[in-house]
């Protein structure tokens, strides 16, 4: 350990947080969480004969360490997941065995969703939270959260109420008295807490408590009061403490980005945009939001394009006009920074709308091919600091209207922008895929008399897919829909199958 790092470690706080080990080149090589930063980080530099060779190798490469203090172990647990996803430090992978990575799975598409943990997410339509590098800590977190938001873990429904129903830890879907809509609403709050939005949920519950109290529904108000109290007490819960093993870096990305582009202030709210379609059909756009450098999924928005055809530039103009309409600016406010997934054309289209609105918001593009940051020269909110660019070992290429910055992929700035771009792309593609499946399904069943949206949804939920519906037996359809509707649908399916065979 060098002298500079030794002096730095003396300033470690007695507080929970995340820490970031870096190599001699300043690259983040490991991210971890700690109940007490001072104790946990100093452990790496104490002599021990119990460390495995990979850990010894990590310690030998540590040239610098940074950290970020958070309010509680809960915040540290959830922030760790976000930052590992962004930086993908090599030792987080090398020190991880096959059993350590965990996800929380909630199947919101079920009538009574269950909450379970898994090591391998599947493409099954369920929502997955994670990955978390400490399953021990996540299990403890869920243990406390279950008292606030009771949930079922039943993948197969039991015949009678389980013990946890009587302990008020399971809402009891097997009893037949549970309201599905209320239960799903509670699980969505649980999911938002898992995404690190505890403070937002507390504010919403406080508002609901006041409304219930005003309408003299004191029993409901008391339930909200208890949930608020329990959520606030999570700060005092021990989740990992001394059980935290080698499993995040003081996030310099926002500061680095602000200095490089000479932004008016460090961007607290960053919005990322992407367009997704297939040959001009089912065109959608995504807006993802990162608050203080972390994904804020409750603020994500999606747009279904009203303009047909394969024209990314026009679609980008459309989504920007809708995003910055008076009503949406009033509801969502304005971002401090905008990232466009694309190059010069997409950025030019977005900036043309901002110019129309006279919104001086910093905005850049991230070109896919070489991961280059695209800056329009005459857009005054953004101006490249060449000294900072040199410090980052960035290369600047000039064109008549744009500056293109090639920054090493190891920099904080690029890691943050890539993470936002990838998330906006994922969100757009996911929405596009859902629309495509919905269109294909509705185009087949729309012509069947007596089969409306509710029935279509029931069929798909029961048989899993349109293919499952087409292969269903008449007896199964009759049990679900009744004799009359089942007969009509069976006749239609047989006619459809005969047409397919003749082609």
N, C-alpha and C positions, 0 to 999 in steps of 0.2 A: 504494500500500500504506500503510495507516494505521500509526501508531507502535506501537500495542498488538500488532498482528500481526507487525511487524518484530522486536519484542523476543521474541515467542513463537517465531519461527523460529530464534532463536539456541539454543534448547533441543532442536532436532531431534537424534535419536540416530543414531549410525552403525550402524544395524541394519535388517534387512528388516522390512517391514510394509505396512499399508494406510493411506491418508490420505484426508481428506474435506474438500473445499472447500465453504464455505457462503457464502450471500449475506448482505446486511445484515439480513434478517429471521431469520437462523439456519437457513434451509432448506438442506439438502444439495443442491448442484447438480452435484457431480462426485465420483466415487470412483475412486481409482487404487491401483496396487500399486507397490512399490519394493524393489529389492534393497538399497539404502542410502537410508533416508528422508531423511537430511540432504542428500544430493546431489540426489535426484530432486525433492523439493518446492521447494527453493530455485531450481531451474531455471525454474519458472513466473514468477519475479519478476526474472529477469535480462533485460536488454534484448537483443532478438534481432530480426533482420530476416527470419528464416526462418519465422516463425509465420504460419499461415493466418488469415483473418479470424475464423473461428469460435473459434479458440484465443484470439485477442486479445480477443474478446467475453467468453469465459470469465474470463480474467484480470482484465478490467475489473470483473467482478461479484464477485470474491472479496473478502469482508470478514473472513473468519476461516477458519482451517484447524486441523483436529485430526488425530490419527493414532493408530494402534494397532500396537504392536510385536509381531511373531510370531517363532517360532523359526527359520524358514527361508523361502526363496523358494517352496518347495512350499506351505507353509501360506498364504503371501500370495496365491498363485495361486488356491487353492481358496476362500479366504475372500472374495476379490474377487467371485467368481461368486455366492456366497450374498448378499452385501450389496447388490450391484447389483440382484438379483432382489427384494430387500426394498424398497429406496428408489427404484428407477427414476429416478435423477437425470437431469435434462433434458439435460445436456451429455454424458453417456455415450451418449445417443442421437444428439445433433446432431453429435458428433465421430466417430461411427462410420460407416464406409462399409459397403456391402453385403457386402464380403468379409471383414470383421474378426471377425464373430461366429461362433464355432465350437462344435460339440458332439462329444463322443466317443460313438460308437454301438456297443453290444454286443447282438447278437441271441441272447439266452439261450435262446430257444425252439428254436433249431437244435440238431441233434445235436452239431455241432462249431462253436460260435459264432465269428464273426470280430469283430475290433476295428478299426473304421475311424473316420475323422473326416468330418464333414459340416457344411454351413452351414445346412441346412434339415431339421429333424426331421420325420418322417412318422408317421402313425398306423398303424404296421406291426407293433406288438407288441414291437418292440425296446426296450431300455432306453437312454435318452439322458442323458448327464452334461454339465452346463453350464447356460447358455451361458458360454463363456470369451471374453474380449475380445481376447486375444492368441493367435492360432493358433501363432505362432512359439514361445511359451513352452510351450504344451500339447504341441507336437510334440517339444520337447526333454524334457519330463517323461515322455512315453510312451517315448522312446528309452531313458531310464534304467530306467523301470519294466519294460520288456520283458525286460531282463536278469534281473529278479527273478521276473517272472510271464510266461514266454514265451507268445505268443499268435499266432494265425493272422490274416492279413488277407485270406484268399482268399474272395471272394464266389462264384467258380466254382472248383471243386476241380481242381487240375492233375493231369496223368497220372502224374507222378513227384515225388519229394521235391524241394522247392525248395532254393536255396542257404542260406536262413536256417535250415533244419532242421539243416544241418551246422554252422552257427554257434551253435546252441543258442538261437536267438531265436524259433523257431517250433516248436511241439511235434509238427508233422508229421501232421495228420489225414489227409493224402493217402496216407500209408504204410499205413494200415489197422491200425496197432498201438496207436494212442492210445486210452486209456481215457476215454470221454466224461465219466463222473462226476467223475473226478479233475481233468480239464481245466476243466470248468464250475466246480468248487470253487475252482480257482486264479483263474479270471476274476472270481468273486465277491469274492475278496480284492482283486483289482486295482480293481474298482468301488468298494469301500469306501475304498481309498486315495484314489481320485479324489474321494470325498466328504469327504476330510479326516480319515479315521479311521486314520491311519498308526500312532499310538501304540497303539491297540486291537489292530491286526493284529500288531504286534511282540509284545505281551503274549500273544496267542493262539499265535503261533509258538514263543515261548519255552516255553509249557506243552506244546505238541506235541513239541518237541525233548526235553524232560525225559522225557516218556512213552516216546518212541522209544528213548532211551538206557537207560531202566529195563528195557525189553523186549529190550535188546541188538540193536536194529535200528540199528546205528551208521551205516550208509550213509544211511538216511532222516534220522537226527539231524543228520548233516553237511549235508544239503541244507537243513534248517531253519536251521542255524547260518549258512550262507552267505546265505540270504534275510534273516535278521535283521541281519546285518552290512551288507548292501547297503542295506536300508531305513534303518538308522541313518546311513549315509554320505550319504543324500540331502541332509542339511543342508549338505553342502559343495559340492553341485552348483550351478552357475550356470545359471539358467533364462532370465532376461531381462536382467539387468544393464543395460548402457547401451542395449540394444535395446528397452527398455520405452518405449512411446510413449504419447501421450494416449489413453488407452483409454476407497477405499470410504469414513468419518467415525468419529472415535472413537465407538464405539457407546455413546451416552449413554442408549439406550432402557431398558436394565435398571435403571440408576440412577434415571432419570426415573419409571419405573413404580413402583419401590420407594418413592420419595418421595411420589408422588401418592396411593398407596393405603396408605401408612404400614405397609409390609410388615415383618415381623420381621427379614428379611435380604434382600439382593439375590438374586433367584431364579436359582439356577444351572441347575436343571432345570425346564422348563416343559412341561406336557402339554396338548395341544389335542384336543378331542373333537367329532365330528360324526356325525350319523345320515343314512343314505341309503337310499331305497327307491322303488319305483314303485307307488303305490296299495296299499301294505301288503305287497307281495311282494318277496322277496329282500332283506329288511331287514338292513342291516349297519351297523356302527359302526367308526369309525377312532380310533386314538390315535396322535398324532404327538408327537415329543419334540424340543425345542430345548434344547441344552446350551450355556450361556454365550451365548445369543442366536442360535445357529447350528443349522440342521436336523441332527439326529443320526439318520439314516435307519436305522441298524442297530438302533435302539431302538423303531422304529415297530411297532405291533401292530394287528391287525384282529380284529373280533368278528362272528360270524354270529349274528343274534338267534334266540333260542329262543321268543320271544313273537310270535305272528302278529298281523297287523292294522296299521292306520295310526294309531299313537299314539306320537308322538315322545317324549312325557314318560315313558311306561312303558318305552320302549326305552332312554332315557337312564338311567333307574333301573337297568335290567338291566345295561347295560354298566359302570356305576359299581360295582355290586355285584360283578361279575366281576373288574373291574380291582383292587378293593380287598379281594378275598378274601385270606385269610391266606397262601395259597400264592403268589399273585402279588405281594403286598407283600414277601414274603421274597425272591422272585426279582428284582423290579425296584426295590424300595425305594419311597419315597414322594416325590412331586414337591414342589417349593418353591412352585409356582403352577399353577393350572388355568384354562384358557380354554375356555369352552363356546361352541360355534357356535350362537347363538340368543339369545332374549330372556328375559323373566322366567320363563316356564313351564319352559323347559329348565334354567335355572339353579336354580330352586326344586327341580326333580326331582333334580338332581345333589347339591345341598346336603343334601337329606333323607337320602341314603345316607351322606354324610360324617358327618352327625349321628348316624346309627345306629351307625356305627363309632367315634364319638367321635374323629374325625380333624380337628384344627383346621388345615386347609390353606387358604390364601388361594385364592379362586375368584371369577371374574367371568364375565359373558356378553358377547358382542359381537353386538348386534342388527344384522341385515343391512341393513335399509332405510336407516337414517341413519348407520350405523357408530358407534353409541353404546355406551359401556361401561356395562353394567348391574351394579349392586352391591346386594346384599341388606343392609338396614340392621342386622339383628340378627346378622349373621355377623361375629363379633368379629375374626377374623384380618385383615379388611379395613376400613379406615377412611379416608375421604377427607380429605386435607389441603387445606383451602379456599385457603390461601395459595399452594400450589403450583399448584392449579387456576387461580387468577387469573393467575399467572405464565404459564401455558400458554394463556391466553385461552380457557379452557374454561367452558362454561355447564352448571350443575347443575340438573336438574329433579327435584323431589321428588314421590314418591307415598307412600301409607301404608306400604308395605313395602319399597320400593326407591328407590335414588337412581340417576338416569340421567345420565351425564356425556357431554356433547357436546364433544369435543376437536377442534380443527382438524386436518384430514387431513394437514397437513404435519409434525406433531409426531413425534418419535422413537417415542413410546409407541404411537401409532396405527399407524405403519408396521410396527412389530414385531408388534402384535396382528393386523393384517390379514394379514401374511405367515404367521403361525401358523394363523389361521383358513382362509386360502385353501389352505394345504398340507393341513390336516385334511379339508377339503372335497374336494380333488383325490384324496386317498388313499381316502376313503370311496366316492366316485363310481367310481373305478377298480375297487375290489373288487366293488361292486354290479354293474358292467357285466360283469365276468368271471363272476360267479355267474349272471347272466341268460343270457349266451351258453352257459355250461356246461349250465344247465338246459334251454335250448331244444334244444341239441345232443343231450343225453342222452335227452330225452323222445322224440326221433325215432328214435334208434338203439337205445335200450334194449330195444325189442320184437323186435329182429332176433336170431334164435337164433345163438349162436356169436360174437356181437360183444360182447366185454367191454370194460372200461375201457382196457386196453392197446391193443386193436384200434381203439377209437374215437380214442384219442390218435394212433395211427399214421395213421389215415385223415385226420384234420384236419390233421396236420403235412404230409402228402404233398400233399393237394389244397387246402390253404389255408383252407377253410371248409366248412360243411355244404352250402352251395350247390354248391361244387366237388365234393363227394362225390356229390351227387345227379345231377350232370352227367357224372360219370366214365364212361368206356366200359368194357365188360365186360373187354376185354383188359388195361386198366390195373389194374382191380381184381384180376384173376387173377394178374397179375405181382406184386402186393403181398401178396395174401392166400392165394393158392393156388386151385386149381379149385373145390373144394367150397364154401369160404366165399364165394368170388366169385359163384358161381351163386345161392346163397341171397340174398346182398345185392342182386344184380341183379334177381331176381324181386321182392324187396321194393320196390326203387326204382321199378320199372315200375308196380307196384300203387299206390304212393304218388302217382306222377305222373298216373295215370288218375283217381284220386280228385280231385286238384287241378283237372284239366281239366273234370270233371263239375260242379264247384261254380260 
